[in-house]
Amino acid sequence: MSKQQAPTQRSDAAEASETGGVRSVQRAMDILSLLTETRPVVSIREIVEATGLAKTTVIRLVQTLEQAGLLWATDKGYTAGPGLWRWAHLAKRAWELPPETQQIMRDLAARQRETVNLYVARDIYRVCVAQQESPQPLRHVVQVGDELPMWAGASSKVLLRDATPALLTRVARSSPYGESHVDTLRGWVDAVLTTGYATSAGEREAGLSAVAVPVTGRSVAVVAALSLSGPTIRFTDDRIAEFVDDLKRVAARMSERGFDHPLATV
């Protein structure tokens, strides 16, 4: 009779290696995130100061990123490498809205003269995936790709409509108000379920208001939040009612038309 073999256990060295590998990936991402439109080039010294890592560690990570084509050496430092073009192309194909949907958003911005945003949820954050700016000089603008917290804002309330209790608790914990904020979040979710829209005024930024409605997928789950945002002074009760009606019409058209991947997977 053969002996039962004990289950294979991971060695301490293997676990340490995996932990170190994850940490190295995070550090590499931190370095890439230092590159912005206003800072397209970073030096080794700037990376060391921003990350707090040892210079030898930074040099090793930068060399690895350069070999992968994700960074490119210049006389002034390091900039985004050509290898990022492939990722950018894939992201554009995955997230760019169809021309018809983009036109619908442009028309909405032209009619209501406020900024139109489309947000999707990513864990405890909402990400702007499309935008049409208001034609007015005083307007609210975020950048496509920006991540905003989910603990406040009209779009957040809409995106949390189908959230689990566990997610609501995590969002509350990430807020300045702590876990007790979960009761407020539940109230917002109930209101969205009742009215089909959400509003906000100065919840995240003083003087900023927004109105948002859900865009649903084939399963009627919320896949995105369509919003109009701008200075609070322009968001009167009459205008908000008009915004809600127009947003619901546009969101219905977008839901009927559907989205390309990844929004169409819901």
N, C-alpha and C positions, 0 to 999 in steps of 0.2 A: 504494500500500500504506500503510495508516494506521499511525501510530506507536502502540505499546502504551502505554496510559496508566498512569502510576505510581500505585501504591496511595495512597489518601488517608491522610494522617497527621494525627493529632490535634495541634493546636497546643499550645504550652506553656501558653497562656492558658486553653485548655479544660481541660487536665489540672489546672491550678492551681485553676480554678473548681470542678471536681468534688471535688478534695481538700478544698477549703475548705468545700464543701457537706456532705460527710461529717462533717467535724470539727464543723460547726455542729449537725448532727443529734445527734452524740454528746454535745455540750455541753448541748443541750436535754434529752436523756434523763438526763444527770447531775443537772440541776436538778430534774426531776420525781422522781427517785429520792430526793431529800432529804426528800420528804413521807412520813411514816410514821404509824402509829396513835398513837405517842407524840409526834410532832411534825407535827400536821396543818396548821400554818401556818408559813411561812418568810418572813423579811424579805429585802430586797435585801442588807443588810449580812451576814446569815447566809449567803446564797448566795455572796457574794464571798469570805467567809472559808473556806467549805467547798470551793469550786471553785478558788480562786486566780486567777480571771479578773478582768479589769479591770471596774470598775463600769459603764463605758459599754457594754461587751460584755454584761454581765449584764442591764442594762436593756433592751438591744435584743432579747435572747433572750426575756426575760420578756414583753415587749410582743408579740412574735410568738406565743408560747404563749398569751397572753391572748386575742389576736385569733382564734386557732383554738379557743378554748373549753377549752383544756387546763389553764389556770390561771385563778383568779378572785381579783380584788383585794378585800381586806377592810381594816378599819381597822388591823389588826395585821400585815398582810403579804399573802402569797399562799397560797391553798389550792387543792385539786384543783378543776378546773373542770367544768361540766356536760357538756362534750364528751367527758369520759372515760367517761360513762355508756354511750355507744354501744359503746366498746371493751370495757367491763366486761361488757355484755350479750352481745357476741359471744364473749368468752372463756368466759363461763359456759355458753353453749350448746354450745361446742366441747368443754369439758373436764369439765362436770358429769356424774357417773356416773348411770346409770339408777337409779330408786328401788329396784329389786330388788337391785342390786349394793350400794347403800348399806346396805340392810337386812342383807345378808350380812356386811358389815364390822362393823356394829353388834352383830350376834349373836356374831361372833368375839371382839370386845372384851369382851363380857359374859361369855362362857364362860371365856376365858383371863385376864381381868382385867389385860391389858396393852394398851398403845397400839398400834393398827393403823394402818399407813401404806401408801400406794400411791405408788410413785415411778416416774417415767419418765426416760429419759436425754435430756440436751440437751448434746451435744458432750462436754466433759470434766466435766460436772456432772450431778447427778440432782436432779429437781424433784419436790417433794411435791405431788401433784394431789388427794389425798383423805386424810382421817384420821378415826379414831374414837378418842377419848381413853380411857385406862384409867380405871376407876371408883375406883381407889385414890388416896389423897392424894399419895403419892410416886410420880411417874410421869414418863415422858419425853414431851415434846410439842414438835413443830416446827409452824410455821405453814404452812398450805396456800399454795403459791407459793414457799416457801423453796427456794433452791438450795444444795445441799451438794456438797462435792468428791467425786470418784469414786475417789480413790486409797485409800479405806478404807471400811469398813462393809459389813455383810451385804448390803444392797440393792445397793450398788455392784458387789459380786462377781457377783451374779445378772445385773445389767444389762450387765456386760461379757462375759457368756458367749459372745456372738456377735461380739465386737469384732474389728476387723482389727488386725494387728500395728502398723500406723501409729497407730491410736487408742490402743492400750495404751502405746505409747511416749510419746505426748503426755500421757496421764494420769500416767504415771510422772514426766515432767518437771515437772508441776505440783505434785508431792508434795514434802514436806519432805526426802525421801530422794534426790531426783534421778532420773536416768534408770536407775540400777541397780535401782530399785524395780520395773522391768518384769518381772524374773524372779519376784518375789513375786506380781505380778498374774497372770502366766501360771499359776503354781501354784494360785492361787485359782480361776481359770477351769477348770482341769483338775478340781479338786475338785467344782465345781458340776456339770460334765458327768457326773461319776461318781455323785454322791449325789443331785443334783436339788435341793439347798438349800445355803445358806451361813450361817455364824454369824460374829459378831464380839463382842469383849469389850475395851472400853477402847481401841480403835484410834484413834478420833477424839476421844472424850471419856472421861476416867477415870471408872470406875464405871458406864458405860453398856454394855449388851449388846443384841444384836438377833439375830433369826433371820429369814431371808427365803427366799422361793421364787419362781420365775418364773411370770408370767402370759403365756401365749402367744397369738399371733394365728392367723389362718387358715393362714398359711404355717409355723406352728410356731416362728417366730422369737419371741424375747422382746420383748414390748411394754411390760411393766411388772414391777416387783418388789413383791410383797406381803410385808409384814414385821410382826413383833411386836417391840416394843422396850420396855426398862425398866431398872431398877436391876440391876446384875450380880448382886447378892446373891440375887435371886429367880430367876436363870437357872441353876438346877442342871441336872445331866445328865438327870435324870428329867423335869424340866419341859421342857427343850429337845427331848427326844424327843417329848413330847406336843405341843409347839408345832409341830414339823415335820409330824407326822401331820395335825393340824388345818389348818395352812396349806396343805398339799398338796390336801386335800379342797376347801377353799374356793377355791383358785386354779383347780382343775379345773372347778368350777362356773362361775367367772367366765370362764374361757377358752371353755367350751361355750356360755355365754350370749352372749358377745361384748361388744363395746364400741361405743358411738356414736363418731362421728368426734371426734378424729383417731386414736384408738387402733385403730379398726377398719380403718384403711388398710393395716396391716401384714399 
